[in-house]
Structures are given as structure tokens and as C-alpha cells.
């Protein structure tokens, strides 16, 4: 039996953060297929391992404990595997980075595909995306992701920007312009050890997909224009 079961769609996106943390910790994980994910979503909340609206949801197979929502799962794994800083302020900063990453994912998919990207809406959004990149660059420059701060923020940073620019390579020049230190961090983190193996497995499983669905189609159209 694997250590965990992750209920998530067969795409990187939010699930990639959970996969990266589990890989870094050397934990094994099963991922049920999409039909099982849908069936879990449709259960009465009283019958779910933890009441939730949508994946990701992670179940500890030994204890039966479960957590949903990407930031909460990352916090749980960070605490469990010693990836969180000890002191209160750095711990809060690590959680901030996870929440910021979740905000970027929401924005890049227009709140889960509630609308589709158009050339105008993308052009209007680009200054905000640039600012997010600059925020991450300042975070690195201020040494808020150094080794003594714990690994959670570093793994989240590498996963967000590494997976995004790998699947949407048109964004990489923009990230290099606004956040060269973030590019170096992501490339280094995802080119060695467990994170490199996890990234390669993700490429084999998911190909070029990032967030999936019609929203990814519209996103690809505008970044290519």
C-alpha cells in the first residue's frame, strides 16, 4: 500500500505542488483515475474522507486522515516532513508563498475557467503577471527562500514557475526579464534529485498539458499571439 492517495486530475497545475512535496519527502502515492475523482467529488460531504468541493484531496492511507485545498495540503505535508521553518515569521512567509502561488494559478485560469482569455484580457493582465514575477524575484533577493528557511517555499516556487514556463515556454523570456533569480532557482531545483525525477515523470504522464480544458486552449492562443 502506498503512503498516500492523491485525488486530482491528470494534469500538473495544483496537483503538481502535492506531487513535488511527496517526491521530495520520498513518500509513495497512488492517483485514482478521473472517474474516481468525479465519484469522490459527488459523494455526500458526510461520506468524503474530508468534506470538500473539488480536488486536490490527499489521504494518508495508514491513518485515514485527509486534507483538501492545495495550500492546506502543502502546509500539512510541510509540517509532517519537516519542510517548514521553526521560527514564526519564516513559517508565515512559507505559507504566504503557497497562498501567492495559489493566487497566481487562479488568475492564470480566470478563476477556474469562469471566462476564457481574449487578446485584450491577456494584454490587460500582463502587467499584473509581471508584478507577480517581480514579487517572487524580490523574495529571492531578500533571501527569504534560503536553506535555513525550510524547503516548502523553495519547492513551491520551483513548481509554480518551473512547470508553468515548461508547459508555456512563451512565458519563459518574460520570467527571465522580470525574475532571473527565480528562473535559476527553478531550473536548479528541478534538475536534480527527487524533484528532477518527479518533473520527468510528470512530462511522461501529462505531456504538454498544464491546467487543462478550454481555459488552457484559450491561454495557449493568447500567449502565442
C-alpha positions as CSV (number, residue, x, y, z in Angstrom):
1,X,0.0,0.0,0.0
2,X,1.3,3.5,-0.9
3,X,1.7,6.1,1.8
4,X,-0.9,8.4,0.3
5,X,-3.7,8.6,-2.2
6,X,-4.0,11.9,-4.2
7,X,-7.3,12.7,-5.8
8,X,-6.6,15.1,-8.7
9,X,-7.0,15.4,-12.4
10,X,-4.4,14.0,-14.8
11,X,-2.7,17.4,-15.3
12,X,0.1,19.3,-13.4
13,X,-1.5,22.5,-12.1
14,X,-2.4,22.4,-8.4
15,X,-1.7,18.7,-8.1
16,X,1.9,19.3,-9.1
17,X,2.7,21.0,-5.8
18,X,1.5,18.0,-3.8
19,X,3.4,15.6,-6.1
20,X,6.6,17.6,-5.7
21,X,6.4,17.7,-1.9
22,X,5.7,14.0,-1.7
23,X,8.6,13.2,-4.1
24,X,10.9,15.4,-2.1
25,X,9.9,13.5,1.1
26,X,10.3,10.1,-0.5
27,X,6.7,9.2,0.1
28,X,4.8,6.9,-2.3
29,X,1.4,7.9,-3.7
30,X,-1.5,6.4,-5.7
31,X,-3.6,8.6,-8.0
32,X,-7.0,7.2,-8.9
33,X,-8.3,8.0,-12.4
34,X,-10.6,10.8,-13.4
35,X,-13.8,8.7,-12.9
36,X,-12.8,8.1,-9.3
37,X,-12.0,11.8,-8.7
38,X,-15.5,12.7,-10.0
39,X,-17.1,10.0,-7.9
40,X,-15.4,11.3,-4.8
41,X,-16.5,14.9,-5.6
42,X,-20.1,13.7,-6.0
43,X,-20.2,11.9,-2.7
44,X,-22.3,13.4,0.1
45,X,-19.8,15.6,2.1
46,X,-20.5,13.4,5.1
47,X,-19.2,10.4,3.3
48,X,-16.0,12.1,2.0
49,X,-12.7,11.5,3.8
50,X,-12.7,15.2,4.4
51,X,-15.7,17.4,3.2
52,X,-14.6,19.3,0.1
53,X,-15.8,20.8,-3.1
54,X,-13.1,19.8,-5.6
55,X,-9.7,18.3,-5.8
56,X,-6.9,18.1,-4.8
57,X,-7.6,15.9,-1.8
58,X,-4.9,13.9,-0.2
59,X,-5.5,10.9,2.0
60,X,-2.9,9.4,4.5
61,X,-3.5,5.7,3.8
62,X,-2.3,4.5,7.2
63,X,-4.3,6.8,9.4
64,X,-7.2,7.6,7.1
65,X,-6.7,11.3,7.7
66,X,-7.4,13.6,4.7
67,X,-6.9,17.2,3.7
68,X,-8.3,19.1,0.7
69,X,-7.3,22.5,-0.8
70,X,-3.8,22.9,-2.2
71,X,-2.4,25.4,0.4
72,X,-3.8,23.3,3.3
73,X,-2.3,20.1,1.8
74,X,1.1,21.8,1.4
75,X,1.0,23.1,5.0
76,X,0.2,19.6,6.2
77,X,3.0,18.0,4.3
78,X,5.4,20.7,5.2
79,X,4.7,20.2,8.9
80,X,4.8,16.4,8.6
81,X,8.0,16.2,6.7
82,X,9.9,19.0,8.4
83,X,9.9,21.3,5.5
84,X,8.7,24.3,7.5
85,X,10.9,26.9,9.2
86,X,10.9,26.7,13.0
87,X,10.5,30.4,13.8
88,X,7.0,32.0,13.5
89,X,7.8,34.7,10.9
90,X,9.6,32.5,8.4
91,X,6.8,29.9,8.9
92,X,4.3,32.6,8.0
93,X,6.4,33.6,5.0
94,X,6.4,30.0,3.7
95,X,2.7,29.8,3.9
96,X,2.4,33.2,2.2
97,X,4.4,31.8,-0.8
98,X,2.0,28.9,-1.1
99,X,-1.0,31.2,-1.0
100,X,0.6,33.5,-3.5
101,X,1.2,30.5,-5.8
102,X,-2.5,29.5,-5.5
103,X,-3.5,33.1,-6.3
104,X,-1.4,33.0,-9.5
105,X,-3.0,29.8,-10.5
106,X,-6.4,31.3,-10.0
107,X,-5.6,34.3,-12.0
108,X,-3.9,32.4,-14.9
109,X,-7.1,30.4,-15.3
110,X,-9.5,33.2,-14.8
111,X,-10.8,31.7,-11.6
112,X,-11.0,28.2,-12.9
113,X,-12.2,29.0,-16.4
114,X,-15.2,31.1,-15.5
115,X,-14.2,33.1,-18.6
116,X,-11.9,32.5,-21.5
117,X,-8.8,34.5,-22.3
118,X,-9.0,37.0,-25.2
119,X,-6.1,39.0,-26.7
120,X,-7.4,42.1,-24.9
121,X,-7.9,40.5,-21.5
122,X,-4.4,38.9,-21.7
123,X,-2.8,42.2,-22.6
124,X,-4.6,43.8,-19.7
125,X,-3.4,41.1,-17.4
126,X,0.3,41.1,-18.4
127,X,1.3,44.0,-16.1
128,X,-0.1,42.1,-13.2
129,X,1.7,38.9,-14.2
130,X,4.9,40.8,-14.4
131,X,4.3,42.2,-10.9
132,X,3.9,38.7,-9.6
133,X,7.2,37.7,-11.2
134,X,8.8,40.8,-9.6
135,X,7.4,39.9,-6.2
136,X,9.0,36.4,-6.4
137,X,12.3,38.0,-7.6
138,X,12.3,40.3,-4.6
139,X,11.5,37.3,-2.3
140,X,14.6,35.5,-3.6
141,X,16.7,38.7,-3.5
142,X,15.8,39.2,0.2
143,X,17.0,35.6,0.9
144,X,13.5,34.5,2.1
145,X,14.0,31.2,0.4
146,X,17.4,30.3,1.8
147,X,18.0,26.8,3.1
148,X,17.6,27.7,6.7
149,X,14.0,28.9,5.9
150,X,12.8,25.4,5.2
151,X,12.2,23.8,1.8
152,X,8.4,24.4,1.4
153,X,8.7,27.9,-0.2
154,X,11.6,26.8,-2.5
155,X,9.7,23.7,-3.7
156,X,6.5,25.8,-4.3
157,X,8.4,28.4,-6.2
158,X,10.2,25.9,-8.4
159,X,7.0,24.1,-9.1
160,X,4.9,27.1,-9.9
161,X,7.3,28.9,-12.3
162,X,9.1,25.8,-13.5
163,X,6.0,23.8,-14.5
164,X,4.3,26.9,-15.9
165,X,7.1,28.0,-18.2
166,X,7.9,24.5,-19.2
167,X,4.4,23.9,-20.5
168,X,4.0,27.5,-21.7
169,X,7.5,28.3,-22.9
170,X,6.4,31.6,-24.4
171,X,6.3,32.9,-20.8
172,X,10.0,32.0,-20.1
173,X,11.5,35.1,-21.7
174,X,9.1,37.2,-19.6
175,X,10.2,35.5,-16.5
176,X,13.9,35.8,-17.4
177,X,13.4,39.5,-17.8
178,X,11.5,40.1,-14.6
179,X,12.8,37.4,-12.3
180,X,16.2,35.9,-13.5
181,X,16.9,34.6,-10.0
182,X,13.6,32.7,-9.9
183,X,14.5,31.1,-13.2
184,X,17.8,29.9,-11.9
185,X,16.2,28.6,-8.7
186,X,13.5,26.7,-10.6
187,X,16.0,25.2,-13.1
188,X,18.4,24.1,-10.4
189,X,15.7,22.6,-8.1
190,X,14.0,20.7,-10.9
191,X,17.2,19.4,-12.5
192,X,18.5,17.2,-9.7
193,X,17.3,14.7,-7.1
194,X,13.7,13.8,-6.4
195,X,12.3,16.9,-7.9
196,X,14.0,16.2,-11.2
197,X,12.6,12.7,-11.2
198,X,9.1,13.9,-10.4
199,X,9.3,16.6,-13.1
200,X,10.3,13.9,-15.7
201,X,7.5,11.6,-14.6
202,X,5.1,14.5,-15.0
203,X,6.3,15.1,-18.5
204,X,5.8,11.4,-19.4
205,X,2.3,11.3,-17.8
206,X,0.8,14.6,-18.9
207,X,2.8,15.7,-21.9
208,X,2.4,19.4,-22.6
209,X,-0.7,19.8,-20.6
210,X,-0.7,22.4,-17.7
211,X,-4.2,23.4,-16.4
212,X,-6.4,21.5,-18.9
213,X,-9.7,22.2,-20.5
214,X,-11.0,25.0,-22.6
215,X,-9.2,27.6,-20.4
216,X,-5.8,26.1,-21.4
217,X,-6.8,26.3,-25.0
218,X,-7.6,30.0,-24.7
219,X,-4.5,30.6,-22.7
220,X,-2.3,28.9,-25.3
221,X,-3.9,31.0,-28.0
222,X,-3.2,34.3,-26.4
223,X,0.4,33.6,-25.3
224,X,1.2,32.5,-28.9
225,X,-0.2,35.7,-30.4
